[in-house]
Amino acid sequence: MRRIFLLFALSWSTLVFGADTPGQKGSFGYDVEFLKKHKNVIVLKGDNDSSQIAVVADYQGRVMTSTSDGEDGTSYGWLNHDLIASGELREHINVFGGEDRFWIGPEGGQFSIFFQKGADFNLDNWFTPAAIDTEPFDVVSRGRSSALFRKKMTLTNYSGFTFDVQIDRKVSVLTKRDIESELGIELGTDVKHVGFQSANEMINTGSEAWSKETGLLSIWILGMFNPSDQATIIIPFKGSLTLNSYFGEIPGERLVETDRAVFFKGDGKHRSKIGLPPKNIVPVCGSYDAENNLLTIVKYTFHGESDYVNSQWKLQDDPYNGDVVNSYNDGPVDDGSQLGPFYELESSSSAKELRSGERIKHVHKTYHFEGGFDDLNRVSLDILGVNLNDAAKLGRPEAQNTSTKSQRVKTPRQANQFVHVYTPAGDFFFGPDTQSLKEGQWYDVWVPNDHTFVQDDDGKWHIIGITHPYVNPDPAYGGIHQGEYASFHAVSSGGAFESSLTEHHYTDLPKILPPKERPGEPLANHAPYIVKRDGLYQMVYGPSPVRLAVSKDLSSWEPKGELFSQKGGARDPSLIRHKGTYYLSYCSRRSILVRSSRDLLNWSEATTIFTADSFDPESPSLVFYNDTFYLFVCSWDGVWDHKEVQGAYQHKTYVFQSDNLLDFGVGDEKRITTLNSHAPEIFAGEDGQWYISSVEWPNRGVSVDRLYWE
């Protein structure tokens, strides 16, 4: 009876899937035969039968999938088999899949072609224009390796302007020589390969010129690929990175930024999208699937233009401040449903004002390489500038950190040879008056406190921090911290940080951000911390409300207002950037709190990461070293005789260790050592040597000691 049932099952399978479907599911041959059951398919080939692509004119001349090894080879494009087989059409979008599909932007904003005039920007009102969703493109010509498609269409944007458009789209398979020439590489016999391109032109066939005032269009090419738990999207960039995120904050284990590339997980399990603007563009991106030994490279047209349509779903202040390259990782939405799973690599043309008959051109090229790791890594290093060992870490659980905790955790040790690098010079008090200080009066002795070290574009190091004239420490005179209304600014003479470790090396520059330059703000200007982002130095400072100021040169600053307020106070803010996210730590009562942000403007709610049980914490610094986190916290026990001002600057700094940036425990639970420093900054020089600074101990002003990890 069991044998009869098995024979019946095999016969039924043949009836359902068709005896003429060659290859296994997942192969190019299988997908081509599947598509042929529902649409006319154009199969284009390179200089041999190994390199092939499948194109469907009914899906806007879309490259559905490709292979580097003929019919039995892997099918690289993601196909929505269920939707295609159903023959049904969806209302908002038909996600058929495909490696190179033609779309037009912008998707959102006042010039959107996906929303009708006056509609709210939400999913219920979002409709993909039929001309780029369900309507076919005409086949103008075809040969062995290329096909030309054309479509005439009329589109109306959210603002009511109507575009008459002709699309010419030529899809071509590239030869091995083409691939090697265009990428500047040599492919060995062990690397399977396929390359193809779409050359797209959008022509204004109407009588009216297109203008920025009424809206512009862009060519938008999107490629859908098969996800994997070990697939990592790789986007190289240049300059100070601005990374746009479209569907909320992306967890750190899914998005990593290095100094030259963004790594983004492509597993189809978490809905997220990122994009890069023109200033960061290196016109290439890709992905690496370590599970399937597959490297994908995408190159696209980019000539340094700055106007790109903005597709965010809202009315926009700057509708031409959009992205050039995007990547989308599919995942479930709130109701548990999802479109794929798949991930996407996308590129866009610039937006141009076209007179009648003028055109935009955009070329999008896709390459797939299958082979051994060393061969693929050589291609990646040549084209993406990325070692695939680094990319693969994102695809491994917990980044496959196989080292033991004892191997990873190091204890910071001081050389205990402080160098007295800065003593404040005399200056006029910037005001306003306090109980003991008078605006405009000269004071010989000034006292620094919490500070930051930052290097400028010319290689010079700067120290910027709290300052005020010395006052009598007796409480009857109003307290030693009165007048802390501006930051001192001292600069080195140049050269590597190591060369600045000489006595009194740093010299004063004019004070920064006194109250007169910050109208409407609280008087206090405390504990600045500075990073560089978007070509500007960005300073966060307190106390609560924590505020932001920006500068081009570290000398002239523009206040940008309040970032957040904290009940219980927010003192001594400090920043660390980890996996593309900024974490701002600060003191509040007897705890250290942290907030996170990707752009330094929009901050999460506060999380308590440490609570002291026997002292008041001051001057926190978070450090990531050797795959774990350290929290440096200066202690204040409240004991001081008010006779010498230095007695108020206690120099005991506790160090805590945790693998979780958001949990350093309570009390001494995770403390590993104690160092000698007041209000320390922990940082590394150009050569990787670490340093710890201290104010008002062991010398007046700022001193620096070497720090070692043992």
C-alpha positions in Angstrom: 0.0 0.0 0.0 2.9 2.4 0.8 4.5 1.8 -2.6 1.2 2.5 -4.4 0.8 5.8 -2.5 4.4 6.9 -3.4 3.8 6.2 -7.1 0.6 8.3 -6.9 2.4 11.2 -5.2 5.1 11.2 -7.8 2.6 11.2 -10.6 0.7 14.1 -9.0 3.8 16.1 -8.6 4.5 15.7 -12.3 1.0 16.8 -13.2 1.3 19.9 -11.0 4.7 21.2 -11.8 5.0 19.9 -15.3 7.2 17.2 -16.7 8.9 19.8 -18.9 10.4 21.9 -16.0 14.1 21.1 -16.1 16.5 21.4 -13.1 15.7 21.8 -9.5 13.9 24.6 -7.9 16.4 27.4 -7.4 18.1 26.8 -10.8 18.0 29.1 -13.7 16.3 26.5 -15.9 13.6 26.0 -13.4 12.8 29.7 -13.1 12.8 30.2 -16.9 10.4 27.4 -17.5 8.2 28.6 -14.7 8.1 32.1 -16.2 7.3 30.7 -19.7 4.1 29.2 -18.3 2.8 32.7 -17.5 4.6 35.2 -19.8 6.7 35.5 -22.9 10.4 35.2 -21.8 13.4 36.5 -23.7 16.6 34.6 -22.8 19.7 36.6 -23.6 23.2 35.0 -23.6 26.8 36.3 -23.4 29.8 34.9 -25.2 28.9 31.3 -24.1 25.8 29.5 -22.8 26.9 29.8 -19.2 26.1 33.5 -18.9 22.3 34.0 -19.4 19.6 36.3 -18.3 15.8 36.1 -18.5 13.8 39.2 -19.5 10.1 39.8 -19.5 8.7 42.6 -21.6 5.3 42.4 -19.9 7.1 43.4 -16.7 8.5 46.6 -18.2 11.5 44.9 -19.9 12.5 43.5 -16.5 15.5 41.3 -16.0 13.9 38.6 -13.9 16.9 36.5 -13.1 20.4 35.5 -14.3 22.9 32.7 -14.0 26.6 32.1 -14.5 26.4 28.3 -15.1 23.6 27.7 -17.7 20.3 26.1 -17.1 21.5 24.1 -14.2 23.2 27.0 -12.5 22.0 29.1 -9.6 19.1 31.5 -10.4 20.3 34.8 -8.8 17.1 36.9 -9.0 14.3 36.7 -6.5 11.0 35.7 -8.1 7.5 35.9 -6.5 6.4 32.6 -7.8 3.1 32.6 -5.9 2.0 36.0 -7.3 3.1 35.3 -10.8 1.4 31.9 -10.8 -1.9 33.3 -9.4 -2.4 35.7 -12.4 -3.9 38.2 -10.0 -3.0 41.8 -9.7 -2.7 43.7 -6.4 -4.1 47.2 -5.8 -1.0 49.1 -4.5 2.0 47.2 -6.0 2.7 43.9 -7.8 5.9 42.6 -6.4 6.8 40.2 -9.2 10.5 40.3 -8.3 13.4 40.6 -10.7 17.1 41.7 -10.7 16.7 44.9 -12.7 13.3 46.6 -12.7 12.5 50.0 -14.1 10.8 52.5 -11.8 10.5 56.3 -11.7 10.9 58.6 -8.7 10.0 60.4 -6.6 7.9 58.0 -4.5 6.9 60.6 -1.8 6.7 64.3 -1.3 4.9 67.1 -3.1 6.2 65.9 -6.5 5.4 62.2 -5.9 3.9 60.1 -8.7 2.7 57.5 -6.3 0.2 59.7 -4.4 -2.7 61.6 -5.8 -3.0 65.3 -5.1 -4.1 66.1 -1.6 -3.9 62.5 -0.3 -2.3 61.8 3.0 1.0 60.0 2.8 0.1 56.6 4.1 0.0 53.1 2.7 -3.8 53.2 1.9 -3.2 56.1 -0.5 0.0 54.8 -2.1 -0.4 53.4 -5.6 2.4 52.4 -8.0 1.7 53.9 -11.5 0.4 51.1 -13.8 3.0 52.1 -16.5 5.8 50.9 -14.2 3.8 48.1 -12.5 1.4 46.2 -14.6 1.7 47.5 -18.2 4.0 45.9 -20.7 6.9 47.6 -22.6 7.1 47.1 -26.4 9.9 45.0 -27.8 11.6 47.2 -30.4 14.4 44.7 -31.3 16.2 41.7 -29.9 19.4 39.7 -30.6 21.4 37.0 -28.9 22.8 39.2 -26.2 20.5 42.3 -26.1 17.0 43.6 -26.4 15.5 47.1 -26.8 12.2 48.0 -25.1 10.1 51.2 -25.4 7.1 52.6 -23.5 5.2 55.9 -23.8 3.3 57.0 -20.7 1.6 59.9 -19.1 2.2 60.6 -15.3 0.7 63.2 -13.0 2.4 64.2 -9.8 1.0 65.1 -6.4 1.2 68.8 -7.3 -0.9 68.3 -10.5 1.8 68.6 -13.1 1.5 66.1 -16.0 4.5 64.5 -17.7 4.5 63.0 -21.2 7.3 60.5 -21.2 9.0 58.0 -23.5 11.2 55.3 -22.0 13.9 53.6 -24.1 15.5 50.7 -22.3 18.2 48.4 -23.7 19.1 45.3 -21.7 22.4 43.6 -22.6 24.5 40.6 -21.4 28.2 41.4 -21.0 31.0 39.2 -22.3 33.8 38.1 -20.0 36.1 40.6 -21.8 33.5 43.4 -21.1 33.4 42.4 -17.4 37.2 42.4 -17.0 37.6 45.6 -18.9 34.9 47.5 -17.1 35.9 46.3 -13.6 39.6 46.3 -14.2 40.0 42.7 -13.0 41.2 39.3 -14.4 38.8 36.4 -13.9 40.4 33.0 -13.5 38.9 29.8 -14.8 37.6 28.9 -11.3 35.3 31.9 -11.0 31.8 31.6 -12.5 30.5 34.9 -13.7 27.6 36.8 -15.4 27.2 40.5 -16.0 24.4 42.5 -17.6 23.3 46.1 -17.8 20.2 48.2 -18.5 20.8 51.4 -20.4 17.8 53.6 -19.6 16.6 56.8 -21.2 13.7 59.0 -20.2 12.6 61.6 -22.8 10.3 64.5 -22.3 7.8 64.1 -25.2 5.5 66.8 -24.0 5.3 70.4 -25.0 6.1 71.8 -21.6 9.5 72.0 -20.0 10.1 70.2 -16.7 11.1 72.6 -13.8 12.0 72.2 -10.2 9.0 74.4 -9.3 6.5 71.9 -10.7 8.5 68.7 -10.1 11.1 66.6 -11.7 11.5 62.8 -12.4 14.3 60.4 -12.0 15.1 56.9 -13.3 15.1 54.4 -10.5 16.5 50.9 -11.0 15.9 48.2 -8.3 17.3 44.7 -8.1 15.7 42.0 -5.9 17.9 39.2 -4.7 17.6 36.0 -2.7 18.2 36.5 1.0 20.4 34.4 3.2 21.3 34.3 6.9 24.9 35.0 5.8 24.2 37.7 3.2 25.7 41.1 3.8 25.1 44.2 1.7 28.2 46.3 1.1 28.0 50.0 0.3 31.4 51.8 0.0 31.3 55.6 0.7 33.6 58.6 0.9 33.7 61.6 3.2 31.8 62.1 6.4 28.8 59.7 6.2 25.2 60.7 6.1 23.2 57.5 6.3 19.4 57.8 5.8 17.2 55.2 7.4 13.6 54.9 6.2 11.8 52.6 8.6 13.1 53.5 12.0 16.3 52.7 13.8 18.1 49.6 12.6 19.6 47.3 15.4 23.3 47.4 15.7 23.7 43.7 14.8 22.1 44.5 11.4 24.0 47.6 10.4 27.7 48.3 10.8 29.6 51.4 9.6 33.4 51.3 9.1 35.5 54.2 7.9 34.9 53.3 4.3 31.8 51.1 3.9 28.4 50.3 5.3 27.6 46.6 6.1 23.8 45.9 6.1 22.2 42.5 6.7 20.4 41.0 3.8 18.5 38.1 5.4 14.9 39.1 4.5 13.9 39.0 8.2 13.8 42.6 9.3 12.1 45.4 7.3 14.6 48.2 6.9 16.0 50.5 4.3 19.1 52.8 4.0 20.3 55.3 1.5 23.3 57.5 0.8 23.3 61.1 -0.6 25.5 62.4 -3.5 28.3 63.6 -1.2 29.1 60.1 -0.1 28.9 58.3 -3.4 31.4 55.9 -4.7 29.3 54.6 -7.6 29.5 50.9 -6.7 27.8 48.6 -4.2 27.3 44.9 -3.7 26.6 42.0 -1.5 28.3 38.9 -0.3 26.5 35.6 0.6 29.0 33.6 2.5 26.6 30.6 2.6 26.4 30.3 -1.2 29.9 31.7 -2.1 28.3 34.4 -4.1 29.6 38.0 -4.6 27.3 40.5 -6.4 28.5 43.9 -7.7 26.3 46.8 -8.8 27.7 49.8 -10.7 25.7 52.7 -11.9 25.9 56.1 -13.6 27.1 59.0 -11.4 28.7 62.2 -12.6 28.8 64.2 -9.3 25.4 65.8 -9.7 23.7 67.1 -6.5 20.0 67.1 -7.4 18.3 63.8 -6.5 14.6 63.4 -5.9 13.5 62.9 -2.2 11.2 60.0 -1.8 10.3 60.4 1.8 6.5 60.2 2.5 5.9 63.8 3.6 5.8 67.3 2.2 9.5 68.2 2.0 11.5 71.3 2.7 14.1 70.1 0.1 12.6 67.9 -2.5 15.9 67.5 -4.3 18.0 66.3 -1.4 17.5 62.6 -2.0 19.6 59.5 -2.2 21.7 58.1 -5.1 21.9 54.5 -3.8 19.5 52.6 -1.6 19.3 49.1 -0.1 16.1 47.5 1.3 16.0 44.4 3.4 12.5 42.9 3.5 10.8 41.6 6.6 7.5 41.2 8.3 5.3 44.2 8.9 3.1 44.7 12.0 0.5 42.1 11.0 3.1 39.4 10.3 2.9 39.5 6.6 5.7 40.4 4.2 6.3 41.0 0.5 9.2 38.6 0.1 11.6 37.6 1.6 14.3 39.4 -0.5 16.7 42.2 -0.4 17.3 45.0 -2.9 20.2 47.0 -4.3 18.9 50.3 -5.9 20.4 53.2 -7.9 18.8 56.4 -9.2 19.6 59.0 -11.8 19.9 62.7 -11.0 16.8 64.9 -11.5 17.1 67.3 -14.4 15.0 70.1 -15.9 14.2 68.9 -19.4 12.9 70.9 -22.3 10.7 69.1 -24.9 12.8 66.4 -26.6 15.6 66.3 -24.0 16.4 63.2 -22.1 18.0 61.7 -18.9 20.2 58.6 -19.2 21.1 56.1 -16.5 23.0 52.9 -16.8 22.8 50.2 -14.1 25.1 47.2 -14.2 24.9 44.0 -12.2 27.6 41.3 -11.9 27.6 38.0 -10.1 30.6 35.9 -9.2 30.6 32.4 -7.8 33.8 30.8 -6.6 36.2 30.2 -3.7 36.6 32.7 -1.0 40.1 33.9 -2.0 39.0 34.5 -5.6 35.9 36.4 -4.5 37.8 38.4 -1.9 40.3 39.5 -4.5 37.4 40.9 -6.6 35.9 42.5 -3.6 39.1 44.2 -2.6 39.7 45.5 -6.1 36.1 46.8 -6.7 34.5 47.5 -3.3 37.7 48.1 -1.3 36.4 45.7 1.3 37.8 42.5 2.8 35.0 39.9 2.7 36.2 38.6 6.1 34.9 41.9 7.5 31.6 41.7 5.6 31.0 38.1 6.6 31.1 38.9 10.3 27.7 40.6 10.0 26.2 37.3 8.7 27.4 35.2 11.6 25.6 34.8 14.9 27.1 37.2 17.5 29.7 37.9 14.7 31.2 34.5 15.7 33.3 36.0 18.4 35.0 32.8 19.4 37.5 34.4 21.8 36.9 33.7 25.5 36.0 36.5 27.8 39.4 36.3 29.5 41.1 36.8 26.2 38.9 39.8 25.2 38.8 41.7 28.5 41.8 43.9 29.1 42.6 46.0 32.1 43.6 49.6 31.4 46.9 50.6 33.2 48.5 54.0 33.5 52.1 54.8 33.0 51.7 57.3 36.0 53.9 59.8 34.2 51.6 62.7 33.6 52.8 65.4 31.3 51.5 68.9 32.1 50.4 70.0 28.6 48.2 73.0 29.3 47.9 75.8 31.8 45.2 78.5 31.2 46.4 82.0 30.6 44.8 85.1 32.1 41.8 86.7 30.4 38.9 89.0 30.8 35.8 87.5 32.3 33.0 87.2 29.6 30.2 87.8 32.1 27.6 88.2 33.3 28.5 89.1 36.9 28.4 86.5 39.6 28.8 87.0 43.4 32.6 87.0 43.1 33.2 87.8 39.4 32.8 91.0 37.4 32.2 91.1 33.6 35.0 92.7 31.8 37.5 92.3 34.6 40.9 90.7 34.1 41.7 87.5 36.1 45.1 85.9 36.1 44.1 82.5 37.2 41.6 80.3 35.4 40.4 76.8 36.3 39.5 74.2 33.7 37.3 71.1 34.2 35.5 68.6 31.9 37.0 68.8 28.4 37.4 67.0 25.1 40.3 66.4 22.7 39.7 66.8 19.0 41.9 66.8 15.9 41.3 69.3 13.1 41.6 68.7 9.3 45.2 70.0 9.4 46.3 67.5 12.0 46.4 69.9 14.9 45.0 68.7 18.3 42.6 71.0 20.3 41.4 70.9 23.9 38.1 72.4 24.6 36.3 72.4 28.0 34.8 74.1 31.0 36.5 77.1 32.4 36.1 80.0 34.8 38.3 82.4 36.8 39.5 81.1 40.1 37.4 82.2 43.1 37.9 81.8 46.8 36.8 78.3 47.8 35.1 79.4 50.9 31.3 78.9 50.3 30.7 82.4 51.6 32.1 83.7 48.3 29.5 81.9 46.2 31.0 78.5 45.3 33.9 77.5 43.1 31.9 76.7 40.0 30.4 80.1 39.5 31.1 81.7 36.1 31.3 78.4 34.1 29.6 80.0 31.2 32.0 79.4 28.3 34.6 76.9 27.1 38.3 77.3 27.0 40.0 76.5 23.7 43.7 75.5 23.4 45.6 74.3 20.4 48.8 72.4 19.7 51.4 73.6 17.2 50.7 70.6 14.9 52.0 67.1 14.3 51.0 63.8 15.8 49.5 63.7 19.3 52.7 62.1 20.7 54.6 65.2 19.7 52.3 67.4 21.8 53.3 65.6 25.0 55.6 68.3 26.3 55.2 70.8 29.1 52.8 73.6 28.4 52.6 72.7 24.8 49.0 73.9 24.2 48.3 77.7 23.8 45.1 79.6 24.4 42.7 80.7 21.7 39.6 82.9 22.4 36.9 81.4 24.6 34.0 79.5 23.0 30.3 80.2 23.2 29.9 82.7 26.1 26.3 83.6 27.0 26.2 86.5 24.6 26.7 84.0 21.7 23.9 81.8 23.0 20.9 84.1 23.6 18.0 82.4 25.2 20.0 79.5 26.6 20.8 78.7 30.2 24.0 80.5 31.3 26.0 77.3 32.1 28.1 75.8 29.3 29.5 72.6 30.6 31.5 69.5 29.5 31.6 69.9 25.7 32.2 66.8 23.6 32.9 67.1 19.9 32.7 64.8 16.9 32.8 65.5 13.1 29.8 64.7 11.0 28.5 66.0 7.6 31.6 68.2 7.2 31.0 70.0 10.5 32.3 69.8 14.0 29.3 69.0 16.2 29.5 69.8 19.9 27.1 68.5 22.6 27.2 70.2 25.9 25.2 70.5 29.1 24.0 70.7 31.8 20.3 69.8 31.1 19.0 70.7 28.7 21.7 69.0 26.6 22.4 71.3 23.6 24.1 71.2 20.2 26.4 73.6 18.4 28.2 73.3 15.0 31.4 74.7 13.6 33.5 74.6 10.4 36.8 75.5 12.1 36.4 74.7 15.9 36.6 78.5 16.7 33.3 80.0 15.5 30.3 78.1 16.7 26.6 78.3 15.8 24.2 77.1 18.5 21.5 74.7 17.2 19.3 74.5 20.3 18.1 71.9 22.8 18.4 68.2 22.1 16.7 66.9 25.2 16.0 67.6 28.9 16.4 65.1 31.7 14.5 65.0 34.9 17.1 64.9 37.7 19.7 66.6 35.5 22.0 65.7 32.7 25.7 66.5 33.5 29.0 65.8 31.7 27.7 64.4 28.3 30.1 62.2 26.3 29.7 60.4 23.0 30.8 57.1 21.5 29.9 55.9 18.0 29.4 52.2 17.6 28.1 50.3 14.5 26.8 53.6 13.1 24.9 54.7 16.2 25.9 57.5 18.5 25.5 56.8 22.3 25.5 59.8 24.6 26.3 59.0 28.2 25.7 61.5 31.0 25.3 61.7 34.8 21.9 62.1 36.5 21.8 62.0 40.2 23.7 58.8 41.2 23.3 57.1 37.8 24.8 57.1 34.3 22.2 57.3 31.6 22.5 56.7 27.8 20.5 57.8 24.8 21.1 56.8 21.2 20.8 58.5 17.9 21.9 58.0 14.3 22.0 61.7 13.4 22.9 63.5 16.6 19.5 65.3 16.4 16.8 62.7 17.2 17.5 60.9 20.5 16.0 57.8 22.1 14.6 57.8 25.6 17.1 57.4 28.4 18.4 54.0 29.6 20.1 53.7 33.0 23.4 51.8 32.4 25.0 52.2 35.8 24.0 53.1 39.3 26.5 54.0 42.0 25.9 53.0 45.6 28.6 54.9 47.5 29.6 58.0 45.4 28.3 60.5 43.0 29.4 59.7 39.5 31.0 62.4 37.3 32.6 62.7 33.8 31.6 59.3 32.2 33.4 58.0 29.2 32.4 54.9 27.2 35.1 53.0 25.3 34.8 50.1 22.9 38.0 48.0 22.9 38.8 44.5 21.8 35.1 43.6 21.3 33.9 44.7 24.7 32.9 47.9 26.4 34.4 49.9 29.2 32.9 52.7 31.3 35.2 55.2 33.0 33.6 57.2 35.8 35.1 59.8 38.1 33.9 59.7 41.7 32.9 62.4 44.1 32.4 61.4 47.7 31.4 64.8 48.9 34.3 65.2 51.4 36.2 68.5 51.0 37.4 71.0 53.5 36.9 74.0 51.2 40.4 75.3 51.8 42.2 74.5 48.5 40.3 74.4 45.2 42.2 71.3 44.0 40.5 69.4 46.9 37.2 69.6 45.0 38.7 67.9 42.0 39.0 64.4 43.3 41.1 62.1 41.1 39.7 58.7 41.6 38.3 57.1 38.4 36.6 53.8 38.4 36.6 51.5 35.4 33.8 49.0 34.7 33.6 46.4 31.9 30.6 44.9 30.2 29.8 43.1 26.9 26.5 45.0 26.9 26.8 48.7 26.4 23.6 49.3 28.3 24.4 47.3 31.4 27.3 48.1 33.7 25.5 47.0 36.8 25.2 48.5 40.3 28.0 49.5 42.6 31.2 47.5 42.2 29.4 44.6 40.4 31.4 45.1 37.2 34.3 47.2 38.3 37.8 46.0 37.1 40.2 48.7 38.2 40.7 52.2 39.6 42.8 54.9 37.9 44.2 58.3 39.0 42.5 61.1 37.1 39.9 63.8 37.4 37.4 64.3 34.6 39.3 62.0 32.3 39.1 61.8 28.6 40.1 58.4 27.1 41.3 58.4 23.5 43.9 57.1 21.1 46.4 58.9 19.0 47.2 58.5 15.3 49.6 55.6 16.1 47.1 53.7 18.2 48.6 54.6 21.6 45.9 55.3 24.2 45.9 58.2 26.6 44.1 59.4 29.7 43.8 63.1 30.6 43.2 64.8 33.9 42.4 68.3 35.1 43.6 70.1 38.2 45.5 66.9 39.2 48.3 66.3 39.5 49.0 69.7 38.0 47.0 72.9 37.5 45.4 72.9 34.1 45.3 69.7 31.9 47.8 66.8 32.1 48.0 63.6 30.0 49.3 60.1 30.8 49.8 57.1 28.6 47.3 54.3 29.0 48.0 50.6 28.3 45.6 47.6 27.9 46.9 44.5 29.7 
